[in-house]
Every structure is written in structure tokens, then in C-alpha cells.
Amino acid sequence: MTPEFFTLVIDKLSSLSEKEQVILSSYIDIKTFSKGELLLRQDEVCKFIYFIITGTVIYYQLTNNGEEFTTDFAFDGEWVTDNRSRITQTPSHLNIKAWDNTKVIVIQQSDLETLFTNIPSLERVVRLSIEQAYVKLAQWSIDLQTLSAEERYQKLVEKSPQVFQKLPLYHIANYLGIAPKSLSRIRNKKTPSD
């Protein structure tokens, strides 16, 4: 996939003129991260928005004893950033790591205002992206409090089946807020109907 792919994705939400496409292409870079490489390090200020062309990333927080606590993940065609850190320009509480070789389009935070001025419809795209991220986070917070582990698992299977092909079970269990053994039991119970 290429920057043209990125333009097609933006066009799904808001049509860009030829002039706007040229402006946008002058502000984006393409970067490749190797498996295990950090896109953002905890305690750094997030200064970018990434769009995944190919690859998988995980969001995680390091616990006091050095373990990774998985909080989210993203795949091809999804936006990646830490909105809280980026918007407030305060240190991130998260690490964002390439789970496999990952190719992204990069827009620097410092370029966003210029892009919003020159391409007003891009501001709408970014706003919609932030709103979708907020809704996802709010719903997940509710799900963690109100759904059983089995219900959370089933919801993840329905909404993001690719997770089970791309990430190891310990990251998935961590995200679901359960122990890996509990996830194995749930999966074994569900296997006949999966």
C-alpha cells in the first residue's frame, strides 16, 4: 500500500481535491518499524499520528515489576497515536510497539495545524478518528466493569477476529483483564461453536 491508499481512506470520510492531495502528500512520510521497535516510549510526549499501511502494533504500559500490561492494539488501515499525550503535550503513560514489521504513514503533530488550515476536511477526519477512539475506550471501560470474561472474549471475537491470528494469547488475555489460563479455558469451551 502507498500514500494513495491513505488518500483513499481519507476520501471515505471526506473527499479531497487534487490540490489538497498534493498538499497532504508533502506533509506525510512513510516509515518502517522492525518487529519489537517502539513507535512511542512511555514518558515521552506523543508528537505524531500514524496510519498503519501494513503491520500490527500493541499499546502497553510497563508495570512496576517490568511486565507489559496490554491496553490496545491496531492493525492495517488503523490510526495509531496517544491522543491524551498528543493533545495535552504531556508525557505518555503508554508504550506503542511494532508487534511485527510495520509500515506506517506519519503526520507530525507540529504539521497538523497547517494541514487543518490548508485542508479543512482533514480536520474533520482527525476529529472523527479521535471521537472513534474515545467511544472505543469508553465502551471498553464499561465492558470491563459489566461483562463477564466470557462475554468480553466473545465480543472481541466478533469485533476483532484478526487479533487471534496476529497476537499471542498472553497479550489477548492481558487486554481482556484475565489470566492466560482463564483465556485458554474460555477458548476451549467455545471451540466447538467457533
C-alpha positions as CSV (number, residue, x, y, z in Angstrom):
1,M,0.0,0.0,0.0
2,T,1.1,3.5,-0.7
3,P,0.2,7.1,0.2
4,E,-2.5,6.8,-2.4
5,F,-4.1,4.1,-0.2
6,F,-4.0,6.6,2.7
7,T,-5.7,9.2,0.5
8,L,-8.4,6.6,-0.4
9,V,-9.1,6.0,3.3
10,I,-9.4,9.8,3.9
11,D,-11.7,10.1,0.9
12,K,-14.0,7.6,2.5
13,L,-14.7,10.1,5.2
14,S,-14.2,13.4,3.3
15,S,-13.4,14.0,-0.3
16,L,-10.0,15.7,-1.0
17,S,-9.4,17.9,-4.1
18,E,-6.4,17.3,-6.2
19,K,-4.7,20.4,-4.7
20,E,-5.4,19.1,-1.2
21,Q,-4.0,15.7,-2.0
22,V,-0.8,17.4,-3.2
23,I,-0.6,19.5,0.0
24,L,-1.2,16.4,2.1
25,S,1.4,14.3,0.4
26,S,4.1,17.0,1.0
27,Y,3.5,16.6,4.8
28,I,3.5,12.9,5.2
29,D,6.4,10.5,5.5
30,I,6.5,6.7,5.3
31,K,8.4,4.9,8.0
32,T,9.0,1.2,8.7
33,F,9.4,-0.2,12.2
34,S,11.0,-3.6,12.8
35,K,9.4,-6.1,15.0
36,G,9.8,-5.1,18.6
37,E,10.7,-1.5,17.8
38,L,8.9,1.3,19.8
39,L,6.8,3.8,17.9
40,L,6.3,5.7,21.3
41,R,8.0,5.2,24.6
42,Q,6.3,5.6,27.9
43,D,7.1,9.0,29.5
44,E,7.8,10.7,26.1
45,V,5.4,13.2,24.6
46,C,3.5,11.9,21.6
47,K,4.3,14.1,18.6
48,F,2.7,12.2,15.7
49,I,-0.3,10.5,14.2
50,Y,0.5,7.2,12.4
51,F,-1.6,5.4,9.9
52,I,-0.8,1.7,9.5
53,I,-0.2,0.6,5.9
54,T,0.8,-2.9,6.9
55,G,1.6,-4.5,10.3
56,T,0.4,-4.8,13.9
57,V,1.1,-2.7,16.9
58,I,0.3,-3.1,20.6
59,Y,-0.2,-0.5,23.2
60,Y,1.0,-1.4,26.6
61,Q,2.0,0.0,30.0
62,L,5.0,-1.3,31.9
63,T,4.1,-2.3,35.5
64,N,6.4,-1.6,38.4
65,N,7.9,-5.1,38.2
66,G,8.6,-4.6,34.4
67,E,5.8,-6.6,33.0
68,E,3.8,-5.4,30.0
69,F,0.1,-4.7,30.5
70,T,-1.6,-4.7,27.1
71,T,-4.2,-1.9,26.7
72,D,-4.9,-2.0,23.0
73,F,-3.7,-3.0,19.5
74,A,-4.1,-1.8,16.0
75,F,-3.8,-3.3,12.5
76,D,-3.7,-2.4,8.8
77,G,-5.8,0.6,7.9
78,E,-6.0,1.9,11.5
79,W,-4.8,5.1,13.1
80,V,-2.2,5.0,15.9
81,T,-1.4,7.7,18.4
82,D,-1.7,8.5,22.1
83,N,-4.4,11.2,21.9
84,R,-4.1,12.2,25.6
85,S,-0.4,12.8,25.4
86,R,-0.5,14.3,21.9
87,I,-3.4,16.8,22.6
88,T,-2.1,17.8,26.1
89,Q,1.6,17.6,25.1
90,T,2.3,15.7,28.4
91,P,4.3,12.5,28.8
92,S,2.6,9.3,27.6
93,H,1.6,6.6,30.0
94,L,1.9,4.1,27.2
95,N,4.4,2.3,25.0
96,I,3.4,1.6,21.4
97,K,5.4,-1.2,19.9
98,A,5.5,-2.9,16.5
99,W,4.5,-6.5,17.0
100,D,5.7,-7.4,13.6
101,N,7.4,-5.4,10.8
102,T,5.1,-2.4,10.4
103,K,4.9,0.2,7.7
104,V,3.2,3.5,8.6
105,I,2.4,6.9,7.2
106,V,3.5,9.6,9.6
107,I,2.0,13.0,10.2
108,Q,3.8,15.2,12.8
109,Q,1.7,17.0,15.4
110,S,3.6,20.2,14.5
111,D,2.2,20.0,11.0
112,L,-1.4,19.4,11.9
113,E,-2.5,23.0,12.3
114,T,-1.0,23.9,9.0
115,L,-2.7,20.9,7.4
116,F,-6.0,21.8,9.1
117,T,-5.8,25.4,7.7
118,N,-5.0,24.2,4.2
119,I,-7.3,21.2,4.2
120,P,-10.3,21.9,6.4
121,S,-11.8,18.5,5.6
122,L,-8.7,16.8,7.1
123,E,-9.6,18.3,10.5
124,R,-12.9,16.5,10.3
125,V,-11.1,13.2,9.6
126,V,-8.8,13.6,12.6
127,R,-11.7,14.7,14.8
128,L,-13.8,11.7,13.7
129,S,-10.7,9.5,14.4
130,I,-10.4,10.9,18.0
131,E,-14.1,10.5,18.6
132,Q,-14.0,6.9,17.5
133,A,-11.0,6.2,19.8
134,Y,-12.9,7.9,22.7
135,V,-16.0,5.8,22.1
136,K,-14.0,2.6,21.9
137,L,-12.2,3.4,25.1
138,A,-15.4,4.4,26.9
139,Q,-17.1,1.2,25.8
140,W,-14.2,-0.9,26.8
141,S,-14.2,0.7,30.3
142,I,-17.9,-0.2,30.6
143,D,-17.3,-3.7,29.3
144,L,-14.6,-4.4,31.8
145,Q,-17.0,-3.5,34.6
146,T,-20.2,-5.0,33.4
147,L,-19.4,-8.0,31.2
148,S,-18.1,-11.4,32.3
149,A,-14.7,-12.6,31.0
150,E,-16.6,-14.9,28.5
151,E,-18.7,-12.1,27.3
152,R,-15.7,-9.8,26.8
153,Y,-13.9,-12.7,24.9
154,Q,-17.0,-13.2,22.7
155,K,-17.2,-9.5,21.9
156,L,-13.5,-9.4,20.9
157,V,-14.0,-12.5,18.7
158,E,-16.9,-10.7,16.9
159,K,-15.4,-7.3,16.6
160,S,-11.7,-8.1,16.0
161,P,-11.2,-11.7,14.9
162,Q,-7.8,-10.9,13.4
163,V,-6.4,-10.4,17.0
164,F,-6.4,-14.2,17.4
165,Q,-4.3,-14.7,14.3
166,K,-1.8,-11.9,14.9
167,L,-1.2,-11.7,18.7
168,P,-0.2,-14.3,21.3
169,L,-2.7,-15.4,23.9
170,Y,-0.9,-13.7,26.8
171,H,-1.4,-10.2,25.1
172,I,-5.1,-11.0,24.4
173,A,-5.6,-12.3,28.0
174,N,-3.9,-9.2,29.4
175,Y,-6.2,-7.0,27.3
176,L,-9.3,-8.9,28.4
177,G,-8.2,-8.5,32.0
178,I,-7.9,-12.2,32.7
179,A,-5.1,-14.7,33.3
180,P,-3.8,-16.7,30.2
181,K,-5.1,-20.0,31.8
182,S,-8.6,-18.4,32.1
183,L,-8.5,-17.4,28.4
184,S,-7.4,-21.0,27.4
185,R,-10.4,-22.4,29.4
186,I,-12.8,-20.0,27.7
187,R,-11.4,-20.7,24.3
188,N,-11.6,-24.5,24.9
189,K,-15.3,-24.1,25.9
190,K,-16.1,-22.0,22.8
191,T,-14.0,-24.1,20.3
192,P,-16.9,-26.4,19.1
193,S,-19.1,-23.4,18.1
194,D,-16.3,-21.1,16.9
